[in-house]
Amino acid sequence: MIRLRLGMVGGGEGAFIGAVHRMAAALDGDWDLVAGAFSTDGGRNTRTGELLGLDQQRVYPSLEALIAHERTLPADERIEALAIVTPNHLHAPMAIAALDAGFHVFCEKPMAMSVVEAEAIAAAAKASGRRFALAFTYSGYPMIEEARARVERGDFGAIRLVQVEYLQGWLSRPIDTDGNKQAEWRTDPARAGLGGCLGDIGTHAFQLAEHVSGLSVHSVCADLTTHVEGRRLDDDVSALLRFEGGARGTLKASQVAAGEENGLRLRIHGERGGLEWSQMEPNTLTLRWLDRPTEIVRTGGPGMLDATAPLVRTPAGHPEGYIEAFANLYRAFASAIRGDGKGWFPGVTDGLRTMRFIEAVIANAGSDRKWTSMDSGETE
C-alpha cells in the first residue's frame, strides 16, 4: 500500500481537533504528515513541528508559504492532501486555495461561513478534479453504517419519524469571555459564522439524520436561543423537520445542557419498527419491532451486515470509539484518492446540505412564518 502525504493548516500546540485529525490519519497507515502551517504564532508553529518530528523546512508560517513551496517539490515528495483544522472563517479561502493548487482537501465542519462560500468550494473541487472531505466524524461509526444499511434495505418499511439530539453542557457558563480559546472563537460571529451551537454541533445532528434515514429535509420550523447573557451567537437550537416522502422529525442541539458531555442520539422509526443509537454507547445499535422482541446488535458481534464489517477493527467487546470512527473517514478518503473506491466519506453534498440547513434555521427563527424551505429559503 502506498502511503499518502498529508499537510495540515491549523491544529497547533494546545488545539484540540488538530491532534484528533493526526491520530485518525495515522491509525491505518494510509497517511504520513509531512508538512504544516500550524499557527500564526511563530513559536507555537515551530514547537508543534518539532513535537511532530517534521523537517523544519516544511513547517511554514502561513498556508500561502506552504502552497508556494510544496508546489516546487517533486511530485513524489510534495503533499497530496491538506487537512484544514482552523476556525470556520478560514475554511473557504483555504480550501479553494488548496484545491486550485491541485491538492485534495479534508476540512473541518461546517464547510464554510455561508451557502455562497460553500458553493464556491464545490465549484473549485469540481474544476480541480480533487477530492473534498468533511469531518462529520460520527458518520464513520460502524453502528451508524449498520443503521443506514438497514434503513436502506427497507427493514423498517417507509420511514415516518426521525429524531436526533446533540446535547453538551460546556458552554453553560460564560467561559467564552474568561479566556477559553475554544469557546471564544466558537461564539464569535466573525470566526464561527452565522450559527453558534447551530453550526458547531447542530450540523452534526442534521447530517447524521439525513445520512442514516436516506431522506432529505425540505423545510424547517425552528427556534434559536441564547441563554448566556452577552453571548453573541445561539447556544441552544430546536427545530421541527419535514422530510421528503412525508416523514417528520425533530432536532435538538444545545451547548448549555448542564451536565451533558457529548449526548448525540438518533432514533428512526418506520411502519414496521425502528432503531436507536447513542454516541456515548457507540458500539450498540438497538432495533425495536412492532411484532417481535427488541434486538441488540453490537460492533463486531453476530448479526451485523456485510456492509459494516470493513469499519470494524477489533473483536467484539473491545470498544471502538471516536478516533476509530474518524479514522474510517480518513481511510475512505485515502482510498478515493488512490482510486480504490472503497468506503464512503462525507463531502461536498453533505457540506452544502448542512450550510443550507444553517441558513434555513436562521431565516425561520427570525421570521414570524411557520416553515422555511431548505432549498429556496422562502417561508410559508
C-alpha positions as CSV (number, residue, x, y, z in Angstrom):
1,M,0.0,0.0,0.0
2,I,1.3,3.4,-0.9
3,R,1.2,5.9,1.9
4,L,-0.1,9.3,1.1
5,R,1.5,12.6,2.1
6,L,-0.6,15.0,4.3
7,G,-0.2,18.6,5.1
8,M,-2.1,20.5,7.9
9,V,-3.1,24.1,8.4
10,G,-4.1,25.0,12.0
11,G,-4.0,22.5,14.8
12,G,-1.0,23.9,16.6
13,E,0.1,23.5,20.2
14,G,-2.9,23.5,22.6
15,A,-5.5,22.9,19.9
16,F,-7.9,20.0,20.3
17,I,-9.2,19.0,16.9
18,G,-5.8,19.1,15.1
19,A,-4.5,16.3,17.3
20,V,-7.6,14.2,16.6
21,H,-7.1,14.6,12.9
22,R,-3.5,13.5,13.2
23,M,-4.4,10.4,15.3
24,A,-7.2,9.4,12.9
25,A,-5.0,9.9,9.8
26,A,-2.2,7.8,11.3
27,L,-4.3,4.9,12.6
28,D,-4.4,2.7,9.5
29,G,-1.1,3.6,8.0
30,D,-2.6,5.4,5.0
31,W,-1.1,8.8,5.7
32,D,2.2,10.5,6.6
33,L,2.0,14.0,8.0
34,V,5.0,15.7,6.3
35,A,4.2,19.5,6.4
36,G,2.1,22.1,8.1
37,A,1.3,25.7,8.9
38,F,0.1,25.0,12.4
39,S,-0.2,28.5,13.9
40,T,0.3,32.2,13.1
41,D,2.3,32.4,16.3
42,G,5.9,31.6,15.2
43,G,6.9,29.9,18.5
44,R,3.8,27.7,18.6
45,N,4.2,26.8,15.0
46,T,7.9,25.8,15.5
47,R,7.2,23.8,18.6
48,T,4.4,21.9,17.0
49,G,6.6,20.9,14.1
50,E,9.3,19.8,16.5
51,L,6.9,17.8,18.6
52,L,5.6,16.1,15.4
53,G,9.2,15.4,14.2
54,L,8.8,17.3,11.0
55,D,11.5,18.8,8.8
56,Q,11.6,22.4,9.9
57,Q,11.9,23.5,6.3
58,R,8.4,22.1,5.8
59,V,6.9,23.9,8.9
60,Y,5.6,27.0,7.2
61,P,4.5,30.4,8.6
62,S,1.3,30.5,6.5
63,L,-0.8,28.5,4.1
64,E,0.4,30.7,1.3
65,A,4.0,29.8,2.1
66,L,3.1,26.1,2.4
67,I,1.4,26.0,-1.0
68,A,4.2,28.0,-2.7
69,H,7.0,25.8,-1.5
70,E,5.2,22.4,-1.7
71,R,4.4,23.1,-5.4
72,T,8.1,23.4,-6.1
73,L,8.9,19.9,-4.7
74,P,9.0,16.8,-6.9
75,A,5.6,15.1,-7.3
76,D,6.7,12.2,-5.2
77,E,7.6,14.5,-2.3
78,R,5.0,17.2,-2.1
79,I,1.9,16.9,-0.1
80,E,-1.1,15.2,-1.8
81,A,-3.8,16.5,0.6
82,L,-4.3,19.2,3.1
83,A,-6.2,18.9,6.4
84,I,-7.9,22.2,7.3
85,V,-8.4,22.4,11.1
86,T,-8.9,26.1,11.6
87,P,-11.9,28.3,12.8
88,N,-14.7,28.4,10.3
89,H,-14.0,31.7,8.7
90,L,-10.8,30.3,7.1
91,H,-12.3,27.2,5.6
92,A,-13.4,28.6,2.3
93,P,-10.4,30.7,1.3
94,M,-8.0,27.9,2.4
95,A,-9.9,25.1,0.8
96,I,-10.2,27.0,-2.5
97,A,-6.6,27.9,-2.5
98,A,-5.5,24.3,-1.8
99,L,-7.9,22.9,-4.5
100,D,-6.8,25.4,-7.0
101,A,-3.2,24.4,-6.3
102,G,-4.0,20.8,-7.1
103,F,-4.3,19.4,-3.5
104,H,-7.1,17.2,-2.1
105,V,-8.7,18.7,1.0
106,F,-10.0,17.3,4.2
107,C,-11.8,20.1,6.0
108,E,-13.3,20.6,9.4
109,K,-17.0,21.3,9.5
110,P,-19.1,23.4,8.9
111,M,-18.0,23.6,5.3
112,A,-17.9,27.4,5.3
113,M,-19.5,30.6,6.6
114,S,-22.4,30.7,4.1
115,V,-24.0,28.8,1.3
116,V,-22.3,31.1,-1.2
117,E,-18.9,30.2,0.2
118,A,-19.8,26.5,0.2
119,E,-20.9,26.7,-3.4
120,A,-17.5,28.3,-4.3
121,I,-15.7,25.4,-2.6
122,A,-17.9,23.0,-4.6
123,A,-17.0,24.7,-7.8
124,A,-13.3,24.7,-7.0
125,A,-13.4,21.0,-6.2
126,K,-15.2,20.2,-9.5
127,A,-12.8,22.4,-11.6
128,S,-9.7,20.9,-10.0
129,G,-10.8,17.3,-10.1
130,R,-9.6,17.0,-6.5
131,R,-11.3,15.2,-3.6
132,F,-13.0,17.2,-0.8
133,A,-13.9,15.6,2.5
134,L,-15.6,17.0,5.6
135,A,-15.1,15.9,9.2
136,F,-18.6,14.7,10.1
137,T,-16.9,12.2,12.3
138,Y,-20.0,10.4,13.7
139,S,-21.0,9.1,10.3
140,G,-17.8,7.0,10.5
141,Y,-19.0,4.8,13.3
142,P,-19.7,1.1,12.4
143,M,-23.1,1.1,14.0
144,I,-24.1,4.2,12.0
145,E,-23.3,2.3,8.8
146,E,-25.2,-0.7,10.2
147,A,-28.2,1.6,10.8
148,R,-28.0,3.3,7.5
149,A,-27.8,0.0,5.6
150,R,-30.7,-1.5,7.4
151,V,-32.9,1.6,6.6
152,E,-31.8,1.5,3.0
153,R,-32.7,-2.2,2.5
154,G,-36.2,-1.5,3.9
155,D,-36.1,-3.4,7.2
156,F,-38.4,-0.8,8.9
157,G,-40.6,-0.1,6.0
158,A,-41.4,3.5,5.0
159,I,-39.7,5.9,7.4
160,R,-42.1,8.1,9.4
161,L,-40.1,9.6,12.3
162,V,-36.6,10.9,12.6
163,Q,-35.4,12.2,16.0
164,V,-31.9,13.5,16.7
165,E,-30.4,15.4,19.5
166,Y,-26.9,16.6,20.4
167,L,-26.6,17.9,24.0
168,Q,-23.5,19.4,25.5
169,G,-23.1,21.4,28.7
170,W,-19.7,23.0,28.4
171,L,-20.9,26.5,27.5
172,S,-23.4,26.7,30.3
173,R,-21.3,29.4,31.8
174,P,-19.7,32.4,30.0
175,I,-16.3,30.8,29.6
176,D,-16.0,32.4,26.2
177,T,-15.3,35.7,28.0
178,D,-12.9,34.1,30.5
179,G,-10.0,33.2,28.2
180,N,-11.2,29.8,26.9
181,K,-9.9,30.0,23.4
182,Q,-12.1,27.1,22.1
183,A,-15.2,28.8,23.4
184,E,-14.1,32.2,22.4
185,W,-13.9,31.6,18.6
186,R,-17.0,29.4,18.6
187,T,-19.1,32.3,19.9
188,D,-17.6,35.0,17.7
189,P,-19.7,35.7,14.6
190,A,-16.6,36.8,12.7
191,R,-14.9,33.5,13.1
192,A,-17.7,31.0,13.7
193,G,-20.3,32.3,11.2
194,L,-24.0,32.8,11.5
195,G,-24.6,30.0,13.9
196,G,-23.0,29.1,17.2
197,C,-24.4,25.9,18.6
198,L,-26.2,25.6,15.3
199,G,-23.1,25.5,13.3
200,D,-20.9,23.7,15.7
201,I,-23.0,20.6,16.7
202,G,-26.4,21.2,15.1
203,T,-24.8,20.4,11.7
204,H,-23.5,17.1,13.1
205,A,-27.0,16.2,14.2
206,F,-28.6,17.3,10.8
207,Q,-26.0,15.4,8.7
208,L,-26.5,12.2,10.7
209,A,-30.3,12.4,10.4
210,E,-30.2,12.7,6.6
211,H,-27.3,10.3,6.2
212,V,-28.9,7.4,8.1
213,S,-32.5,8.0,7.1
214,G,-31.6,8.4,3.4
215,L,-34.1,11.2,3.3
216,S,-33.7,14.9,2.6
217,V,-35.3,17.6,4.7
218,H,-37.3,20.0,2.6
219,S,-38.4,22.6,5.3
220,V,-37.8,23.6,8.9
221,C,-39.6,25.3,11.7
222,A,-37.0,26.5,14.2
223,D,-36.2,28.3,17.4
224,L,-32.8,29.7,18.2
225,T,-32.0,30.8,21.8
226,T,-29.0,32.4,23.5
227,H,-29.3,31.6,27.2
228,V,-26.0,33.0,28.4
229,E,-26.3,36.8,28.7
230,G,-24.0,38.7,26.4
231,R,-23.2,35.8,24.2
232,R,-23.3,36.8,20.5
233,L,-24.4,33.6,18.9
234,D,-27.0,31.0,19.8
235,D,-26.2,28.3,22.3
236,D,-29.5,26.3,22.0
237,V,-31.4,25.1,18.9
238,S,-34.8,23.4,18.5
239,A,-36.2,22.5,15.0
240,L,-39.1,20.6,13.5
241,L,-38.2,18.9,10.3
242,R,-40.3,17.9,7.3
243,F,-38.7,15.2,5.1
244,E,-39.4,14.2,1.5
245,G,-41.9,11.4,1.4
246,G,-43.8,12.7,4.4
247,A,-41.6,11.7,7.3
248,R,-41.4,14.1,10.2
249,G,-38.5,14.9,12.5
250,T,-37.2,16.8,15.4
251,L,-33.7,18.2,16.0
252,K,-32.4,19.4,19.3
253,A,-28.9,20.8,19.8
254,S,-27.7,22.6,22.9
255,Q,-24.4,23.6,24.5
256,V,-26.0,24.8,27.7
257,A,-27.5,21.4,28.8
258,A,-25.5,21.5,32.1
259,G,-24.0,18.1,33.0
260,E,-24.2,16.7,29.4
261,E,-21.0,15.6,27.7
262,N,-21.5,14.6,24.1
263,G,-25.0,13.4,24.1
264,L,-25.6,12.7,20.4
265,R,-28.6,10.4,20.0
266,L,-30.5,9.2,16.9
267,R,-33.9,7.4,16.7
268,I,-35.6,6.5,13.4
269,H,-39.0,4.7,13.1
270,G,-40.7,3.2,10.1
271,E,-44.0,1.5,9.8
272,R,-42.6,-1.9,11.0
273,G,-40.0,-0.9,13.5
274,G,-37.2,1.4,14.4
275,L,-33.6,1.9,15.6
276,E,-31.8,3.8,18.4
277,W,-28.1,4.8,18.7
278,S,-26.2,6.9,21.2
279,Q,-22.7,8.3,20.5
280,M,-21.7,7.7,24.2
281,E,-22.5,4.0,23.7
282,P,-21.4,3.8,20.1
283,N,-20.9,0.0,19.9
284,T,-24.6,-0.7,20.5
285,L,-27.5,-0.4,18.0
286,T,-30.9,-1.1,19.3
287,L,-33.6,-2.4,16.9
288,R,-37.3,-2.3,18.0
289,W,-40.1,-4.1,16.2
290,L,-43.8,-4.0,16.1
291,D,-44.3,-7.7,16.1
292,R,-41.2,-9.3,17.9
293,P,-38.8,-8.7,20.7
294,T,-36.2,-5.9,20.7
295,E,-32.8,-6.8,19.3
296,I,-29.3,-5.6,20.3
297,V,-26.6,-5.5,17.6
298,R,-23.0,-5.0,18.8
299,T,-19.9,-3.9,16.9
300,G,-18.0,-7.0,15.9
301,G,-20.8,-9.3,17.1
302,P,-23.2,-11.7,15.4
303,G,-25.9,-10.3,13.1
304,M,-24.0,-7.4,11.6
305,L,-24.5,-6.8,7.9
306,D,-21.6,-7.3,5.5
307,A,-21.5,-3.6,4.7
308,T,-20.5,-2.8,8.3
309,A,-17.6,-5.3,8.6
310,P,-14.9,-3.2,6.9
311,L,-15.4,-0.5,9.5
312,V,-14.6,-2.8,12.4
313,R,-11.0,-3.3,13.6
314,T,-11.2,-5.3,16.8
315,P,-13.1,-8.4,18.1
316,A,-16.4,-7.9,19.8
317,G,-16.2,-6.5,23.3
318,H,-13.1,-4.4,22.6
319,P,-14.5,-0.8,22.5
320,E,-14.1,1.2,19.3
321,G,-14.8,4.9,19.5
322,Y,-14.3,8.4,18.3
323,I,-10.8,8.1,16.9
324,E,-11.6,4.9,15.1
325,A,-14.7,6.5,13.6
326,F,-12.7,9.4,12.4
327,A,-10.0,7.1,11.0
328,N,-12.7,5.3,8.9
329,L,-13.3,8.6,7.1
330,Y,-9.5,9.2,6.6
331,R,-9.2,5.6,5.3
332,A,-12.0,6.1,2.8
333,F,-10.6,9.4,1.7
334,A,-7.2,7.8,1.0
335,S,-8.9,5.0,-0.9
336,A,-10.8,7.5,-3.1
337,I,-7.5,9.4,-3.9
338,R,-5.8,6.1,-4.8
339,G,-8.8,5.2,-7.0
340,D,-9.7,2.1,-5.0
341,G,-13.2,3.2,-4.4
342,K,-13.5,1.5,-1.0
343,G,-15.6,3.1,1.7
344,W,-17.6,6.3,2.0
345,F,-16.8,9.7,3.4
346,P,-18.9,12.9,3.8
347,G,-18.1,15.6,1.2
348,V,-19.4,18.4,-0.9
349,T,-23.0,17.3,-0.9
350,D,-23.1,17.0,2.9
351,G,-21.4,20.3,3.2
352,L,-23.9,22.1,1.0
353,R,-26.9,20.5,2.7
354,T,-25.7,21.5,6.2
355,M,-24.9,25.1,5.1
356,R,-28.5,25.3,3.7
357,F,-29.8,23.9,7.0
358,I,-28.0,26.7,8.9
359,E,-29.3,29.4,6.7
360,A,-32.9,28.0,6.7
361,V,-33.0,27.7,10.5
362,I,-31.7,31.3,11.0
363,A,-34.2,32.6,8.4
364,N,-37.1,30.8,10.0
365,A,-36.1,31.7,13.6
366,G,-36.0,35.3,12.6
367,S,-39.4,35.2,10.8
368,D,-42.9,35.1,12.1
369,R,-43.8,32.4,9.5
370,K,-44.1,28.8,10.4
371,W,-42.0,26.9,7.8
372,T,-38.9,27.8,5.7
373,S,-37.8,25.8,2.7
374,M,-34.3,24.3,2.7
375,D,-33.8,24.9,-1.0
376,S,-35.2,28.4,-1.6
377,G,-35.1,29.9,1.9
378,E,-38.7,31.0,1.4
379,T,-41.1,31.0,4.3
380,E,-44.6,29.6,4.3
